[in-house]
């Protein structure tokens, strides 16, 4: 039988809590590549204390990102509950990209920009499975072009993550303009046959 994990001493538990709060703040501001030293400084502890609790960056991300990704559940539920499938689809995208613009750690995680723990990767995967249902509803309702699929959503999320990351300092609302262009092209009435790939 595996030995039980000993509870942290009160001072160690306080330091861990401070590190989690600081990491959530710093990573939301700067993204998943933020220097760990900045997190330790924000928490008021040494870098050694940070490594005692989280030996790797992945361990730290695994402690905070699943809870942050849980915010997607509300957006997904609202989209699936919307009686208008197209409004549900557009609301999902707007909610998703708003989260990414407000929290750059989520932006990087959803763009799969970093090596993530299994729990975080699974949370991202579950979110995209739910998104497939939102896509299918919008297509069945006749408003979303029929050739748009889950992989196209992955590409759109990646592309928008780059817009958000590059414009976070100079023009943080730029993504909304780009999203409006994308949505115009995704309407069923705007659809036209895609060129066939040349035979190999």
C-alpha positions as CSV (number, residue, x, y, z in Angstrom):
1,X,0.0,0.0,0.0
2,X,1.4,3.4,-0.9
3,X,2.3,5.7,2.0
4,X,-0.2,8.4,2.7
5,X,0.9,11.9,1.7
6,X,1.7,13.9,4.8
7,X,-0.2,17.1,5.2
8,X,1.8,20.3,4.7
9,X,2.9,22.3,7.7
10,X,0.8,25.5,8.1
11,X,3.6,27.7,6.9
12,X,4.2,25.5,3.9
13,X,0.5,25.4,3.1
14,X,0.4,29.2,3.2
15,X,3.3,29.4,0.8
16,X,1.7,27.0,-1.6
17,X,-1.5,29.0,-1.6
18,X,0.4,32.2,-2.1
19,X,2.2,30.7,-5.0
20,X,-1.0,29.5,-6.6
21,X,-2.6,32.9,-6.4
22,X,0.6,34.6,-7.7
23,X,0.9,32.1,-10.6
24,X,-2.7,32.6,-11.6
25,X,-2.2,36.3,-11.7
26,X,1.2,36.4,-13.4
27,X,0.4,33.8,-16.0
28,X,-2.9,35.5,-16.8
29,X,-1.0,38.7,-17.4
30,X,2.0,37.3,-19.3
31,X,1.2,33.8,-20.6
32,X,2.6,30.4,-19.8
33,X,6.1,31.4,-20.6
34,X,6.2,34.0,-17.7
35,X,9.5,33.7,-15.7
36,X,9.0,31.6,-12.6
37,X,11.1,34.1,-10.7
38,X,8.3,36.7,-11.2
39,X,5.8,34.3,-9.7
40,X,8.0,33.7,-6.7
41,X,8.5,37.4,-6.2
42,X,4.8,38.2,-6.5
43,X,4.1,35.5,-3.9
44,X,6.8,36.9,-1.6
45,X,8.8,33.7,-1.4
46,X,12.1,32.4,-2.8
47,X,12.5,30.6,-6.1
48,X,13.7,27.6,-4.1
49,X,10.4,27.6,-2.2
50,X,8.5,27.6,-5.5
51,X,10.5,24.6,-6.8
52,X,10.0,22.8,-3.5
53,X,6.2,22.8,-4.2
54,X,6.3,22.6,-8.0
55,X,9.5,21.0,-9.3
56,X,8.7,21.8,-12.9
57,X,6.7,24.4,-14.8
58,X,4.3,21.7,-16.0
59,X,3.6,20.8,-12.3
60,X,2.7,24.4,-11.6
61,X,0.5,24.6,-14.7
62,X,-1.2,21.4,-13.8
63,X,-2.2,22.9,-10.4
64,X,-3.9,26.0,-11.8
65,X,-5.1,25.4,-15.4
66,X,-7.8,22.8,-14.9
67,X,-9.7,25.2,-12.7
68,X,-9.2,28.1,-15.2
69,X,-10.4,25.9,-18.0
70,X,-13.5,25.0,-16.1
71,X,-14.8,28.5,-17.1
72,X,-15.4,27.0,-20.5
73,X,-18.1,24.8,-19.1
74,X,-20.4,27.8,-18.5
75,X,-19.8,29.2,-22.0
76,X,-20.5,25.8,-23.6
77,X,-23.6,25.2,-21.6
78,X,-25.0,28.6,-22.5
79,X,-24.3,27.9,-26.2
80,X,-26.0,24.6,-26.2
81,X,-29.0,26.0,-24.3
82,X,-29.5,28.9,-26.7
83,X,-32.7,28.2,-28.8
84,X,-31.0,29.8,-31.8
85,X,-28.1,27.5,-32.8
86,X,-26.3,30.2,-34.8
87,X,-26.5,32.6,-31.8
88,X,-25.2,29.7,-29.6
89,X,-22.3,29.2,-32.0
90,X,-21.3,32.9,-32.2
91,X,-21.8,33.3,-28.5
92,X,-19.5,30.4,-27.8
93,X,-16.7,31.9,-30.0
94,X,-17.1,35.3,-28.4
95,X,-17.1,33.9,-24.9
96,X,-14.1,31.6,-25.7
97,X,-12.0,34.4,-27.2
98,X,-13.0,36.8,-24.4
99,X,-11.6,34.3,-21.9
100,X,-8.4,34.0,-23.9
101,X,-8.0,37.8,-24.2
102,X,-8.5,38.2,-20.5
103,X,-6.3,35.3,-19.4
104,X,-3.2,34.8,-21.5
105,X,-2.5,31.5,-19.7
106,X,-5.7,30.1,-21.2
107,X,-4.8,31.6,-24.6
108,X,-1.5,29.7,-24.6
109,X,-3.1,26.5,-23.2
110,X,-5.9,26.4,-25.8
111,X,-3.4,27.1,-28.6
112,X,-1.4,24.1,-27.3
113,X,1.7,26.4,-27.2
114,X,3.3,24.5,-24.4
115,X,3.8,21.0,-23.1
116,X,0.9,20.4,-20.8
117,X,0.1,17.8,-18.2
118,X,-2.3,15.0,-19.0
119,X,-5.1,16.6,-16.9
120,X,-4.8,19.9,-18.7
121,X,-4.7,18.3,-22.1
122,X,-7.7,16.2,-21.3
123,X,-9.6,19.3,-20.1
124,X,-8.8,21.0,-23.4
125,X,-9.9,17.9,-25.4
126,X,-13.2,17.7,-23.5
127,X,-13.9,21.3,-24.3
128,X,-13.4,20.7,-28.0
129,X,-15.7,17.6,-27.9
130,X,-18.4,19.9,-26.5
131,X,-17.6,22.4,-29.2
132,X,-18.4,19.7,-31.9
133,X,-21.9,19.6,-30.6
134,X,-22.2,23.4,-30.9
135,X,-20.9,23.2,-34.5
136,X,-23.3,20.4,-35.5
137,X,-26.3,22.3,-34.0
138,X,-25.4,25.4,-36.0
139,X,-25.0,23.4,-39.2
140,X,-28.2,21.5,-38.7
141,X,-30.0,24.9,-38.2
142,X,-28.8,25.9,-41.7
143,X,-26.8,29.0,-40.6
144,X,-23.3,27.6,-40.4
145,X,-21.6,26.6,-43.7
146,X,-21.7,22.8,-44.0
147,X,-18.0,22.4,-44.7
148,X,-16.9,23.8,-41.4
149,X,-15.7,21.1,-39.0
150,X,-14.0,20.6,-35.7
151,X,-10.5,20.8,-37.2
152,X,-11.4,24.2,-38.7
153,X,-12.3,25.3,-35.2
154,X,-8.9,24.2,-33.9
155,X,-7.3,26.2,-36.6
156,X,-9.4,29.2,-35.8
157,X,-8.6,29.0,-32.1
158,X,-4.9,28.8,-32.9
159,X,-5.1,31.7,-35.4
160,X,-7.0,33.9,-32.9
161,X,-4.6,33.1,-30.1
162,X,-1.8,34.6,-32.2
163,X,-3.9,37.7,-32.8
164,X,-4.6,38.0,-29.1
165,X,-1.0,37.4,-28.1
166,X,0.5,39.8,-30.6
167,X,-1.9,42.6,-29.9
168,X,-2.3,42.3,-26.1
169,X,-0.2,45.4,-25.4
170,X,-1.0,47.7,-28.3
171,X,-4.6,46.9,-29.4
172,X,-6.2,44.3,-27.1
173,X,-9.6,44.5,-28.8
174,X,-8.2,43.6,-32.3
175,X,-9.5,40.0,-32.1
176,X,-13.1,41.2,-32.2
177,X,-12.6,42.8,-35.6
178,X,-11.0,39.6,-36.9
179,X,-13.7,37.5,-35.4
180,X,-16.4,39.5,-37.2
181,X,-14.6,38.9,-40.5
182,X,-14.4,35.2,-39.8
183,X,-18.1,34.9,-38.8
184,X,-19.1,36.7,-42.1
185,X,-17.3,34.0,-44.0
186,X,-18.8,31.1,-41.9
187,X,-22.4,31.9,-42.6
188,X,-24.0,29.3,-44.8
189,X,-25.2,31.9,-47.3
190,X,-21.5,32.9,-47.8
191,X,-20.4,29.4,-48.5
192,X,-18.9,28.4,-51.9
193,X,-17.2,25.2,-52.9
194,X,-13.6,25.0,-51.8
195,X,-11.1,24.3,-54.5
196,X,-10.2,20.6,-54.8
197,X,-6.7,19.6,-53.9
198,X,-4.6,18.6,-56.9
199,X,-4.3,14.9,-57.5
200,X,-1.0,13.4,-56.5
